Amino acid sequence: MGEQEQEQPAAPAGAALEDRGDPNTQQMRTIGQRRREAERKLDQHLKEASHKGETPANEGEDHSEG
């Protein structure tokens, strides 16, 4: 019984999976889904940023006619 008490505590689930190095099918699906979501968000942010720097043609004309 003394040996059982001296066992190391279980590692967190995430750490154990990283140590093993072979993700299962569900993990691969989750990774793929997260990656697709991240890419969609990145594309959206890039589009918003590129539009933010542009000024509409009408806006520039209205200010110059004062």
Secondary structure, 3 states (H helix, E strand, C coil): CHHHHCCCCCCCHHHHHHHHCCCCHHHHHHHHHHHHHHHHHHHHHHHHHHHHHCCCHHHHHHHHCC
